[in-house]
Amino acid sequence: MAEGTIKRLTDKGFGFIDTGTNQDIFFHSSNVEGVGYDELREGQQVSYTEGRGPKGPRAENVTPI
């Protein structure tokens, strides 16, 4: 699993993870595991699996570290 830092969270139920490269990766609240979306915070370390969504890459199985 890859690791990154939550860069931005929205009130619409999605966010972006800083992967450490020039590309951030999108994630949806339905892909968060172990905690609720509302428990996540910007700057928090997470692990995830890179998947494919309708608009490009997305993070799946997002879990706080």
Distance bins in CASP14 RR format, pairs under 12 A and 6 or more apart:
PFRMAT RR
TARGET T0000
AUTHOR 0000-0000-0000
RMODE 2
METHOD distances of the structure
MODEL  1
1 33 0 0 0 0 0 1 0 0 0 0 0
1 46 0 0 0 0 1 0 0 0 0 0 0
1 47 1 0 1 0 0 0 0 0 0 0 0
1 48 1 0 0 1 0 0 0 0 0 0 0
1 49 1 0 1 0 0 0 0 0 0 0 0
1 50 0 0 0 0 1 0 0 0 0 0 0
1 51 0 0 0 0 0 1 0 0 0 0 0
1 59 0 0 0 0 0 1 0 0 0 0 0
1 60 0 0 0 0 1 0 0 0 0 0 0
1 61 1 0 0 1 0 0 0 0 0 0 0
1 62 0 0 0 0 1 0 0 0 0 0 0
1 63 0 0 0 0 1 0 0 0 0 0 0
1 65 0 0 0 0 1 0 0 0 0 0 0
2 17 0 0 0 0 1 0 0 0 0 0 0
2 18 0 0 0 0 0 1 0 0 0 0 0
2 19 1 0 0 1 0 0 0 0 0 0 0
2 20 0 0 0 0 1 0 0 0 0 0 0
2 21 0 0 0 0 0 1 0 0 0 0 0
2 23 0 0 0 0 0 1 0 0 0 0 0
2 25 0 0 0 0 1 0 0 0 0 0 0
2 27 0 0 0 0 0 1 0 0 0 0 0
2 45 0 0 0 0 0 1 0 0 0 0 0
2 46 0 0 0 0 1 0 0 0 0 0 0
2 47 1 0 0 1 0 0 0 0 0 0 0
2 48 1 0 1 0 0 0 0 0 0 0 0
2 49 1 0 0 1 0 0 0 0 0 0 0
2 50 1 0 0 1 0 0 0 0 0 0 0
2 51 0 0 0 0 0 1 0 0 0 0 0
2 57 0 0 0 0 0 1 0 0 0 0 0
2 59 0 0 0 0 1 0 0 0 0 0 0
2 60 0 0 0 0 0 1 0 0 0 0 0
2 61 0 0 0 0 0 1 0 0 0 0 0
2 62 0 0 0 0 0 1 0 0 0 0 0
2 63 0 0 0 0 0 1 0 0 0 0 0
2 65 0 0 0 0 0 1 0 0 0 0 0
3 17 0 0 0 0 1 0 0 0 0 0 0
3 18 0 0 0 0 0 1 0 0 0 0 0
3 19 0 0 0 0 1 0 0 0 0 0 0
3 20 0 0 0 0 1 0 0 0 0 0 0
3 25 0 0 0 0 0 1 0 0 0 0 0
3 44 0 0 0 0 0 1 0 0 0 0 0
3 45 1 0 0 1 0 0 0 0 0 0 0
3 46 1 0 0 1 0 0 0 0 0 0 0
3 47 1 0 1 0 0 0 0 0 0 0 0
3 48 1 0 0 1 0 0 0 0 0 0 0
3 49 0 0 0 0 0 1 0 0 0 0 0
3 50 0 0 0 0 0 1 0 0 0 0 0
3 59 0 0 0 0 0 1 0 0 0 0 0
3 62 0 0 0 0 0 1 0 0 0 0 0
3 63 0 0 0 0 1 0 0 0 0 0 0
3 64 0 0 0 0 0 1 0 0 0 0 0
3 65 1 0 0 1 0 0 0 0 0 0 0
4 16 0 0 0 0 0 1 0 0 0 0 0
4 17 1 0 1 0 0 0 0 0 0 0 0
4 18 1 0 0 1 0 0 0 0 0 0 0
4 19 1 0 1 0 0 0 0 0 0 0 0
4 20 1 0 0 1 0 0 0 0 0 0 0
4 21 0 0 0 0 0 1 0 0 0 0 0
4 23 0 0 0 0 0 1 0 0 0 0 0
4 24 0 0 0 0 1 0 0 0 0 0 0
4 25 0 0 0 0 1 0 0 0 0 0 0
4 27 0 0 0 0 0 1 0 0 0 0 0
4 43 0 0 0 0 1 0 0 0 0 0 0
4 44 0 0 0 0 1 0 0 0 0 0 0
4 45 1 0 0 1 0 0 0 0 0 0 0
4 46 1 0 1 0 0 0 0 0 0 0 0
4 47 1 0 0 1 0 0 0 0 0 0 0
4 48 1 0 0 1 0 0 0 0 0 0 0
4 50 0 0 0 0 0 1 0 0 0 0 0
4 59 0 0 0 0 1 0 0 0 0 0 0
4 62 0 0 0 0 1 0 0 0 0 0 0
4 63 0 0 0 0 0 1 0 0 0 0 0
4 64 0 0 0 0 0 1 0 0 0 0 0
4 65 0 0 0 0 1 0 0 0 0 0 0
5 15 0 0 0 0 0 1 0 0 0 0 0
5 16 0 0 0 0 0 1 0 0 0 0 0
5 17 1 0 0 1 0 0 0 0 0 0 0
5 18 1 0 1 0 0 0 0 0 0 0 0
5 19 0 0 0 0 1 0 0 0 0 0 0
5 20 1 0 0 1 0 0 0 0 0 0 0
5 24 0 0 0 0 1 0 0 0 0 0 0
5 25 0 0 0 0 0 1 0 0 0 0 0
5 40 0 0 0 0 0 1 0 0 0 0 0
5 41 0 0 0 0 0 1 0 0 0 0 0
5 42 0 0 0 0 1 0 0 0 0 0 0
5 43 1 0 1 0 0 0 0 0 0 0 0
5 44 1 0 0 1 0 0 0 0 0 0 0
5 45 1 0 1 0 0 0 0 0 0 0 0
5 46 1 0 0 1 0 0 0 0 0 0 0
5 47 0 0 0 0 0 1 0 0 0 0 0
5 48 0 0 0 0 0 1 0 0 0 0 0
5 59 0 0 0 0 0 1 0 0 0 0 0
5 62 0 0 0 0 0 1 0 0 0 0 0
5 64 0 0 0 0 0 1 0 0 0 0 0
5 65 0 0 0 0 1 0 0 0 0 0 0
6 14 0 0 0 0 0 1 0 0 0 0 0
6 15 1 0 0 1 0 0 0 0 0 0 0
6 16 1 0 0 1 0 0 0 0 0 0 0
6 17 1 0 1 0 0 0 0 0 0 0 0
6 18 1 0 0 1 0 0 0 0 0 0 0
6 19 0 0 0 0 0 1 0 0 0 0 0
6 24 0 0 0 0 0 1 0 0 0 0 0
6 25 0 0 0 0 0 1 0 0 0 0 0
6 26 0 0 0 0 0 1 0 0 0 0 0
6 27 0 0 0 0 1 0 0 0 0 0 0
6 32 0 0 0 0 0 1 0 0 0 0 0
6 35 0 0 0 0 0 1 0 0 0 0 0
6 37 0 0 0 0 0 1 0 0 0 0 0
6 39 0 0 0 0 0 1 0 0 0 0 0
6 40 1 0 1 0 0 0 0 0 0 0 0
6 41 1 0 0 1 0 0 0 0 0 0 0
6 42 1 0 1 0 0 0 0 0 0 0 0
6 43 1 0 1 0 0 0 0 0 0 0 0
6 44 1 0 1 0 0 0 0 0 0 0 0
6 45 0 0 0 0 1 0 0 0 0 0 0
6 46 1 0 0 1 0 0 0 0 0 0 0
6 47 0 0 0 0 0 1 0 0 0 0 0
6 48 0 0 0 0 0 1 0 0 0 0 0
6 59 0 0 0 0 1 0 0 0 0 0 0
6 62 0 0 0 0 1 0 0 0 0 0 0
6 63 0 0 0 0 0 1 0 0 0 0 0
6 64 0 0 0 0 1 0 0 0 0 0 0
6 65 0 0 0 0 0 1 0 0 0 0 0
7 14 0 0 0 0 0 1 0 0 0 0 0
7 15 1 0 0 1 0 0 0 0 0 0 0
7 16 1 0 1 0 0 0 0 0 0 0 0
7 17 1 0 0 1 0 0 0 0 0 0 0
7 18 1 0 1 0 0 0 0 0 0 0 0
7 19 0 0 0 0 1 0 0 0 0 0 0
7 20 0 0 0 0 1 0 0 0 0 0 0
7 23 0 0 0 0 0 1 0 0 0 0 0
7 24 1 0 1 0 0 0 0 0 0 0 0
7 25 0 0 0 0 1 0 0 0 0 0 0
7 26 0 0 0 0 0 1 0 0 0 0 0
7 27 0 0 0 0 0 1 0 0 0 0 0
7 40 0 0 0 0 0 1 0 0 0 0 0
7 41 0 0 0 0 0 1 0 0 0 0 0
7 42 1 0 0 1 0 0 0 0 0 0 0
7 43 1 0 0 1 0 0 0 0 0 0 0
7 44 0 0 0 0 0 1 0 0 0 0 0
7 45 0 0 0 0 0 1 0 0 0 0 0
7 46 0 0 0 0 0 1 0 0 0 0 0
7 59 0 0 0 0 0 1 0 0 0 0 0
8 14 0 0 0 0 1 0 0 0 0 0 0
8 15 1 0 1 0 0 0 0 0 0 0 0
8 16 1 0 1 0 0 0 0 0 0 0 0
8 17 0 0 0 0 1 0 0 0 0 0 0
8 18 0 0 0 0 1 0 0 0 0 0 0
8 24 1 0 0 1 0 0 0 0 0 0 0
8 25 0 0 0 0 0 1 0 0 0 0 0
8 26 0 0 0 0 0 1 0 0 0 0 0
8 27 0 0 0 0 0 1 0 0 0 0 0
8 40 0 0 0 0 0 1 0 0 0 0 0
8 41 0 0 0 0 0 1 0 0 0 0 0
8 42 1 0 0 1 0 0 0 0 0 0 0
8 43 0 0 0 0 1 0 0 0 0 0 0
8 44 0 0 0 0 0 1 0 0 0 0 0
9 15 1 0 1 0 0 0 0 0 0 0 0
9 16 0 0 0 0 1 0 0 0 0 0 0
9 17 0 0 0 0 0 1 0 0 0 0 0
9 26 0 0 0 0 0 1 0 0 0 0 0
9 27 0 0 0 0 1 0 0 0 0 0 0
9 28 0 0 0 0 0 1 0 0 0 0 0
9 29 0 0 0 0 1 0 0 0 0 0 0
9 32 0 0 0 0 0 1 0 0 0 0 0
9 36 0 0 0 0 0 1 0 0 0 0 0
9 37 1 0 0 1 0 0 0 0 0 0 0
9 38 0 0 0 0 1 0 0 0 0 0 0
9 39 0 0 0 0 0 1 0 0 0 0 0
9 40 1 0 0 1 0 0 0 0 0 0 0
9 41 1 0 0 1 0 0 0 0 0 0 0
9 42 1 0 1 0 0 0 0 0 0 0 0
9 43 0 0 0 0 1 0 0 0 0 0 0
9 44 0 0 0 0 1 0 0 0 0 0 0
9 46 0 0 0 0 0 1 0 0 0 0 0
9 62 0 0 0 0 0 1 0 0 0 0 0
10 16 0 0 0 0 1 0 0 0 0 0 0
10 26 0 0 0 0 0 1 0 0 0 0 0
10 27 0 0 0 0 0 1 0 0 0 0 0
10 28 0 0 0 0 0 1 0 0 0 0 0
10 29 0 0 0 0 1 0 0 0 0 0 0
10 37 0 0 0 0 0 1 0 0 0 0 0
10 40 0 0 0 0 0 1 0 0 0 0 0
10 42 0 0 0 0 0 1 0 0 0 0 0
11 29 0 0 0 0 0 1 0 0 0 0 0
11 37 0 0 0 0 0 1 0 0 0 0 0
11 38 0 0 0 0 0 1 0 0 0 0 0
12 26 0 0 0 0 0 1 0 0 0 0 0
12 28 0 0 0 0 1 0 0 0 0 0 0
12 29 0 0 0 0 1 0 0 0 0 0 0
12 37 0 0 0 0 0 1 0 0 0 0 0
13 26 0 0 0 0 0 1 0 0 0 0 0
13 27 0 0 0 0 1 0 0 0 0 0 0
13 28 1 0 0 1 0 0 0 0 0 0 0
13 29 1 0 1 0 0 0 0 0 0 0 0
13 30 0 0 0 0 1 0 0 0 0 0 0
13 31 0 0 0 0 0 1 0 0 0 0 0
13 32 0 0 0 0 1 0 0 0 0 0 0
13 36 0 0 0 0 0 1 0 0 0 0 0
13 37 1 0 1 0 0 0 0 0 0 0 0
13 38 0 0 0 0 1 0 0 0 0 0 0
13 40 0 0 0 0 1 0 0 0 0 0 0
13 62 0 0 0 0 0 1 0 0 0 0 0
14 24 0 0 0 0 0 1 0 0 0 0 0
14 25 0 0 0 0 0 1 0 0 0 0 0
14 26 1 0 0 1 0 0 0 0 0 0 0
14 27 1 0 0 1 0 0 0 0 0 0 0
14 28 1 0 1 0 0 0 0 0 0 0 0
14 29 1 0 0 1 0 0 0 0 0 0 0
14 30 0 0 0 0 1 0 0 0 0 0 0
14 31 0 0 0 0 1 0 0 0 0 0 0
14 32 0 0 0 0 0 1 0 0 0 0 0
14 37 0 0 0 0 1 0 0 0 0 0 0
14 40 0 0 0 0 0 1 0 0 0 0 0
14 55 0 0 0 0 0 1 0 0 0 0 0
14 58 0 0 0 0 1 0 0 0 0 0 0
14 59 0 0 0 0 0 1 0 0 0 0 0
14 62 0 0 0 0 0 1 0 0 0 0 0
15 24 0 0 0 0 1 0 0 0 0 0 0
15 25 0 0 0 0 1 0 0 0 0 0 0
15 26 1 0 0 1 0 0 0 0 0 0 0
15 27 1 0 1 0 0 0 0 0 0 0 0
15 28 1 0 0 1 0 0 0 0 0 0 0
15 29 0 0 0 0 1 0 0 0 0 0 0
15 30 0 0 0 0 0 1 0 0 0 0 0
15 31 0 0 0 0 0 1 0 0 0 0 0
15 32 0 0 0 0 1 0 0 0 0 0 0
15 37 0 0 0 0 1 0 0 0 0 0 0
15 40 0 0 0 0 1 0 0 0 0 0 0
15 41 0 0 0 0 0 1 0 0 0 0 0
15 42 0 0 0 0 1 0 0 0 0 0 0
15 43 0 0 0 0 0 1 0 0 0 0 0
15 44 0 0 0 0 0 1 0 0 0 0 0
15 46 0 0 0 0 0 1 0 0 0 0 0
15 48 0 0 0 0 0 1 0 0 0 0 0
15 58 0 0 0 0 0 1 0 0 0 0 0
15 59 0 0 0 0 1 0 0 0 0 0 0
15 62 0 0 0 0 1 0 0 0 0 0 0
16 23 0 0 0 0 1 0 0 0 0 0 0
16 24 1 0 1 0 0 0 0 0 0 0 0
16 25 1 0 0 1 0 0 0 0 0 0 0
16 26 1 0 1 0 0 0 0 0 0 0 0
16 27 1 0 0 1 0 0 0 0 0 0 0
16 28 0 0 0 0 0 1 0 0 0 0 0
16 40 0 0 0 0 0 1 0 0 0 0 0
16 42 0 0 0 0 1 0 0 0 0 0 0
16 43 0 0 0 0 0 1 0 0 0 0 0
16 46 0 0 0 0 0 1 0 0 0 0 0
16 48 0 0 0 0 0 1 0 0 0 0 0
16 57 0 0 0 0 0 1 0 0 0 0 0
16 58 0 0 0 0 0 1 0 0 0 0 0
16 59 0 0 0 0 1 0 0 0 0 0 0
16 62 0 0 0 0 0 1 0 0 0 0 0
17 23 0 0 0 0 0 1 0 0 0 0 0
17 24 1 0 0 1 0 0 0 0 0 0 0
17 25 1 0 1 0 0 0 0 0 0 0 0
17 26 0 0 0 0 1 0 0 0 0 0 0
17 27 1 0 0 1 0 0 0 0 0 0 0
17 28 0 0 0 0 0 1 0 0 0 0 0
17 31 0 0 0 0 0 1 0 0 0 0 0
17 32 0 0 0 0 0 1 0 0 0 0 0
17 40 0 0 0 0 0 1 0 0 0 0 0
17 42 0 0 0 0 0 1 0 0 0 0 0
17 43 0 0 0 0 1 0 0 0 0 0 0
17 44 0 0 0 0 1 0 0 0 0 0 0
17 45 0 0 0 0 1 0 0 0 0 0 0
17 46 1 0 0 1 0 0 0 0 0 0 0
17 47 0 0 0 0 1 0 0 0 0 0 0
17 48 1 0 0 1 0 0 0 0 0 0 0
17 49 0 0 0 0 0 1 0 0 0 0 0
17 50 0 0 0 0 1 0 0 0 0 0 0
17 57 0 0 0 0 0 1 0 0 0 0 0
17 58 0 0 0 0 1 0 0 0 0 0 0
17 59 1 0 1 0 0 0 0 0 0 0 0
17 60 0 0 0 0 0 1 0 0 0 0 0
17 61 0 0 0 0 0 1 0 0 0 0 0
17 62 1 0 0 1 0 0 0 0 0 0 0
17 63 0 0 0 0 0 1 0 0 0 0 0
17 64 0 0 0 0 0 1 0 0 0 0 0
17 65 0 0 0 0 0 1 0 0 0 0 0
18 24 1 0 1 0 0 0 0 0 0 0 0
18 25 0 0 0 0 1 0 0 0 0 0 0
18 26 0 0 0 0 0 1 0 0 0 0 0
18 27 0 0 0 0 0 1 0 0 0 0 0
18 42 0 0 0 0 1 0 0 0 0 0 0
18 43 0 0 0 0 1 0 0 0 0 0 0
18 44 0 0 0 0 0 1 0 0 0 0 0
18 45 0 0 0 0 0 1 0 0 0 0 0
18 46 0 0 0 0 0 1 0 0 0 0 0
18 48 0 0 0 0 0 1 0 0 0 0 0
18 59 0 0 0 0 0 1 0 0 0 0 0
19 25 1 0 1 0 0 0 0 0 0 0 0
19 26 0 0 0 0 0 1 0 0 0 0 0
19 27 0 0 0 0 0 1 0 0 0 0 0
19 46 0 0 0 0 0 1 0 0 0 0 0
19 47 0 0 0 0 0 1 0 0 0 0 0
19 48 0 0 0 0 1 0 0 0 0 0 0
19 50 0 0 0 0 1 0 0 0 0 0 0
19 57 0 0 0 0 1 0 0 0 0 0 0
19 58 0 0 0 0 0 1 0 0 0 0 0
19 59 0 0 0 0 1 0 0 0 0 0 0
20 45 0 0 0 0 0 1 0 0 0 0 0
21 50 0 0 0 0 0 1 0 0 0 0 0
21 57 0 0 0 0 0 1 0 0 0 0 0
23 50 0 0 0 0 0 1 0 0 0 0 0
23 56 0 0 0 0 0 1 0 0 0 0 0
23 57 1 0 0 1 0 0 0 0 0 0 0
23 58 0 0 0 0 0 1 0 0 0 0 0
23 59 0 0 0 0 0 1 0 0 0 0 0
24 48 0 0 0 0 0 1 0 0 0 0 0
24 57 0 0 0 0 1 0 0 0 0 0 0
24 58 0 0 0 0 0 1 0 0 0 0 0
24 59 0 0 0 0 1 0 0 0 0 0 0
25 31 0 0 0 0 0 1 0 0 0 0 0
25 46 0 0 0 0 0 1 0 0 0 0 0
25 48 1 0 0 1 0 0 0 0 0 0 0
25 49 0 0 0 0 0 1 0 0 0 0 0
25 50 1 0 0 1 0 0 0 0 0 0 0
25 51 0 0 0 0 1 0 0 0 0 0 0
25 52 0 0 0 0 0 1 0 0 0 0 0
25 53 0 0 0 0 0 1 0 0 0 0 0
25 55 0 0 0 0 0 1 0 0 0 0 0
25 56 0 0 0 0 1 0 0 0 0 0 0
25 57 1 0 1 0 0 0 0 0 0 0 0
25 58 1 0 0 1 0 0 0 0 0 0 0
25 59 1 0 1 0 0 0 0 0 0 0 0
25 60 0 0 0 0 1 0 0 0 0 0 0
25 62 0 0 0 0 1 0 0 0 0 0 0
26 48 0 0 0 0 0 1 0 0 0 0 0
26 50 0 0 0 0 0 1 0 0 0 0 0
26 51 0 0 0 0 0 1 0 0 0 0 0
26 52 0 0 0 0 0 1 0 0 0 0 0
26 53 0 0 0 0 1 0 0 0 0 0 0
26 54 0 0 0 0 0 1 0 0 0 0 0
26 55 1 0 0 1 0 0 0 0 0 0 0
26 56 1 0 0 1 0 0 0 0 0 0 0
26 57 1 0 0 1 0 0 0 0 0 0 0
26 58 1 0 1 0 0 0 0 0 0 0 0
26 59 1 0 0 1 0 0 0 0 0 0 0
26 60 0 0 0 0 0 1 0 0 0 0 0
26 62 0 0 0 0 0 1 0 0 0 0 0
27 33 0 0 0 0 0 1 0 0 0 0 0
27 37 0 0 0 0 1 0 0 0 0 0 0
27 40 0 0 0 0 1 0 0 0 0 0 0
27 46 0 0 0 0 1 0 0 0 0 0 0
27 47 0 0 0 0 0 1 0 0 0 0 0
27 48 1 0 0 1 0 0 0 0 0 0 0
27 49 0 0 0 0 0 1 0 0 0 0 0
27 50 0 0 0 0 0 1 0 0 0 0 0
27 51 0 0 0 0 1 0 0 0 0 0 0
27 53 0 0 0 0 0 1 0 0 0 0 0
27 57 0 0 0 0 0 1 0 0 0 0 0
27 58 1 0 0 1 0 0 0 0 0 0 0
27 59 1 1 0 0 0 0 0 0 0 0 0
27 60 1 0 0 1 0 0 0 0 0 0 0
27 61 0 0 0 0 1 0 0 0 0 0 0
27 62 1 0 1 0 0 0 0 0 0 0 0
27 63 0 0 0 0 0 1 0 0 0 0 0
28 37 0 0 0 0 1 0 0 0 0 0 0
28 48 0 0 0 0 0 1 0 0 0 0 0
28 51 0 0 0 0 0 1 0 0 0 0 0
28 53 0 0 0 0 1 0 0 0 0 0 0
28 54 0 0 0 0 0 1 0 0 0 0 0
28 55 0 0 0 0 0 1 0 0 0 0 0
28 58 1 0 0 1 0 0 0 0 0 0 0
28 59 0 0 0 0 1 0 0 0 0 0 0
28 60 0 0 0 0 1 0 0 0 0 0 0
28 61 0 0 0 0 0 1 0 0 0 0 0
28 62 0 0 0 0 1 0 0 0 0 0 0
29 35 0 0 0 0 0 1 0 0 0 0 0
29 36 1 0 0 1 0 0 0 0 0 0 0
29 37 1 1 0 0 0 0 0 0 0 0 0
29 38 0 0 0 0 1 0 0 0 0 0 0
29 39 0 0 0 0 0 1 0 0 0 0 0
29 40 0 0 0 0 1 0 0 0 0 0 0
29 59 0 0 0 0 0 1 0 0 0 0 0
29 62 0 0 0 0 1 0 0 0 0 0 0
30 36 0 0 0 0 0 1 0 0 0 0 0
30 37 0 0 0 0 1 0 0 0 0 0 0
30 58 0 0 0 0 0 1 0 0 0 0 0
30 59 0 0 0 0 0 1 0 0 0 0 0
30 60 0 0 0 0 1 0 0 0 0 0 0
30 61 0 0 0 0 0 1 0 0 0 0 0
30 62 0 0 0 0 1 0 0 0 0 0 0
31 37 0 0 0 0 1 0 0 0 0 0 0
31 40 0 0 0 0 0 1 0 0 0 0 0
31 46 0 0 0 0 0 1 0 0 0 0 0
31 48 1 0 0 1 0 0 0 0 0 0 0
31 49 0 0 0 0 1 0 0 0 0 0 0
31 50 0 0 0 0 0 1 0 0 0 0 0
31 51 0 0 0 0 1 0 0 0 0 0 0
31 53 0 0 0 0 0 1 0 0 0 0 0
31 58 1 0 0 1 0 0 0 0 0 0 0
31 59 1 0 0 1 0 0 0 0 0 0 0
31 60 1 0 1 0 0 0 0 0 0 0 0
31 61 1 0 0 1 0 0 0 0 0 0 0
31 62 1 0 1 0 0 0 0 0 0 0 0
31 63 0 0 0 0 1 0 0 0 0 0 0
32 38 0 0 0 0 1 0 0 0 0 0 0
32 39 0 0 0 0 1 0 0 0 0 0 0
32 40 1 0 0 1 0 0 0 0 0 0 0
32 44 0 0 0 0 0 1 0 0 0 0 0
32 46 0 0 0 0 1 0 0 0 0 0 0
32 47 0 0 0 0 0 1 0 0 0 0 0
32 48 0 0 0 0 1 0 0 0 0 0 0
32 59 0 0 0 0 1 0 0 0 0 0 0
32 60 0 0 0 0 1 0 0 0 0 0 0
32 61 0 0 0 0 1 0 0 0 0 0 0
32 62 1 0 1 0 0 0 0 0 0 0 0
32 63 1 0 0 1 0 0 0 0 0 0 0
32 64 0 0 0 0 1 0 0 0 0 0 0
33 39 0 0 0 0 0 1 0 0 0 0 0
33 40 0 0 0 0 0 1 0 0 0 0 0
33 46 0 0 0 0 1 0 0 0 0 0 0
33 47 0 0 0 0 1 0 0 0 0 0 0
33 48 0 0 0 0 1 0 0 0 0 0 0
33 49 0 0 0 0 0 1 0 0 0 0 0
33 59 0 0 0 0 0 1 0 0 0 0 0
33 60 0 0 0 0 1 0 0 0 0 0 0
33 61 1 0 1 0 0 0 0 0 0 0 0
33 62 1 0 0 1 0 0 0 0 0 0 0
33 63 1 0 1 0 0 0 0 0 0 0 0
33 64 0 0 0 0 1 0 0 0 0 0 0
34 40 0 0 0 0 0 1 0 0 0 0 0
34 46 0 0 0 0 0 1 0 0 0 0 0
34 47 0 0 0 0 0 1 0 0 0 0 0
34 61 0 0 0 0 1 0 0 0 0 0 0
34 62 0 0 0 0 1 0 0 0 0 0 0
34 63 1 0 0 1 0 0 0 0 0 0 0
34 64 1 0 0 1 0 0 0 0 0 0 0
34 65 0 0 0 0 0 1 0 0 0 0 0
35 41 0 0 0 0 0 1 0 0 0 0 0
35 44 0 0 0 0 1 0 0 0 0 0 0
35 46 0 0 0 0 1 0 0 0 0 0 0
35 62 0 0 0 0 1 0 0 0 0 0 0
35 63 1 0 0 1 0 0 0 0 0 0 0
35 64 1 0 1 0 0 0 0 0 0 0 0
35 65 0 0 0 0 0 1 0 0 0 0 0
36 62 0 0 0 0 0 1 0 0 0 0 0
36 63 0 0 0 0 0 1 0 0 0 0 0
36 64 0 0 0 0 1 0 0 0 0 0 0
37 44 0 0 0 0 0 1 0 0 0 0 0
37 46 0 0 0 0 0 1 0 0 0 0 0
37 62 0 0 0 0 1 0 0 0 0 0 0
37 64 0 0 0 0 0 1 0 0 0 0 0
39 46 0 0 0 0 0 1 0 0 0 0 0
39 62 0 0 0 0 0 1 0 0 0 0 0
39 63 0 0 0 0 0 1 0 0 0 0 0
39 64 1 0 0 1 0 0 0 0 0 0 0
40 46 1 0 0 1 0 0 0 0 0 0 0
40 48 0 0 0 0 0 1 0 0 0 0 0
40 59 0 0 0 0 0 1 0 0 0 0 0
40 62 0 0 0 0 1 0 0 0 0 0 0
40 63 0 0 0 0 0 1 0 0 0 0 0
40 64 1 0 0 1 0 0 0 0 0 0 0
40 65 0 0 0 0 0 1 0 0 0 0 0
41 64 0 0 0 0 1 0 0 0 0 0 0
43 64 0 0 0 0 0 1 0 0 0 0 0
43 65 0 0 0 0 0 1 0 0 0 0 0
44 62 0 0 0 0 0 1 0 0 0 0 0
44 63 0 0 0 0 0 1 0 0 0 0 0
44 64 1 0 1 0 0 0 0 0 0 0 0
44 65 0 0 0 0 1 0 0 0 0 0 0
45 62 0 0 0 0 0 1 0 0 0 0 0
45 63 0 0 0 0 0 1 0 0 0 0 0
45 64 1 0 0 1 0 0 0 0 0 0 0
45 65 1 0 1 0 0 0 0 0 0 0 0
46 59 1 0 0 1 0 0 0 0 0 0 0
46 60 0 0 0 0 0 1 0 0 0 0 0
46 61 0 0 0 0 1 0 0 0 0 0 0
46 62 1 0 1 0 0 0 0 0 0 0 0
46 63 1 0 0 1 0 0 0 0 0 0 0
46 64 1 0 1 0 0 0 0 0 0 0 0
46 65 1 0 0 1 0 0 0 0 0 0 0
47 59 0 0 0 0 1 0 0 0 0 0 0
47 60 0 0 0 0 0 1 0 0 0 0 0
47 61 1 0 0 1 0 0 0 0 0 0 0
47 62 1 0 0 1 0 0 0 0 0 0 0
47 63 1 0 1 0 0 0 0 0 0 0 0
47 64 0 0 0 0 1 0 0 0 0 0 0
47 65 1 0 1 0 0 0 0 0 0 0 0
48 57 0 0 0 0 0 1 0 0 0 0 0
48 58 0 0 0 0 1 0 0 0 0 0 0
48 59 1 1 0 0 0 0 0 0 0 0 0
48 60 1 0 0 1 0 0 0 0 0 0 0
48 61 1 0 1 0 0 0 0 0 0 0 0
48 62 1 0 1 0 0 0 0 0 0 0 0
48 63 1 0 0 1 0 0 0 0 0 0 0
48 64 0 0 0 0 0 1 0 0 0 0 0
48 65 0 0 0 0 0 1 0 0 0 0 0
49 57 0 0 0 0 0 1 0 0 0 0 0
49 58 0 0 0 0 1 0 0 0 0 0 0
49 59 1 0 0 1 0 0 0 0 0 0 0
49 60 1 0 1 0 0 0 0 0 0 0 0
49 61 1 0 1 0 0 0 0 0 0 0 0
49 62 0 0 0 0 1 0 0 0 0 0 0
49 63 0 0 0 0 1 0 0 0 0 0 0
50 56 0 0 0 0 0 1 0 0 0 0 0
50 57 1 0 1 0 0 0 0 0 0 0 0
50 58 1 0 0 1 0 0 0 0 0 0 0
50 59 1 0 0 1 0 0 0 0 0 0 0
50 60 1 0 0 1 0 0 0 0 0 0 0
50 61 0 0 0 0 1 0 0 0 0 0 0
50 62 0 0 0 0 0 1 0 0 0 0 0
51 57 1 0 0 1 0 0 0 0 0 0 0
51 58 1 0 1 0 0 0 0 0 0 0 0
51 59 1 0 0 1 0 0 0 0 0 0 0
51 60 1 0 1 0 0 0 0 0 0 0 0
51 61 0 0 0 0 1 0 0 0 0 0 0
51 62 0 0 0 0 0 1 0 0 0 0 0
52 58 1 0 0 1 0 0 0 0 0 0 0
52 59 0 0 0 0 0 1 0 0 0 0 0
52 60 0 0 0 0 1 0 0 0 0 0 0
53 59 0 0 0 0 0 1 0 0 0 0 0
53 60 0 0 0 0 1 0 0 0 0 0 0
END
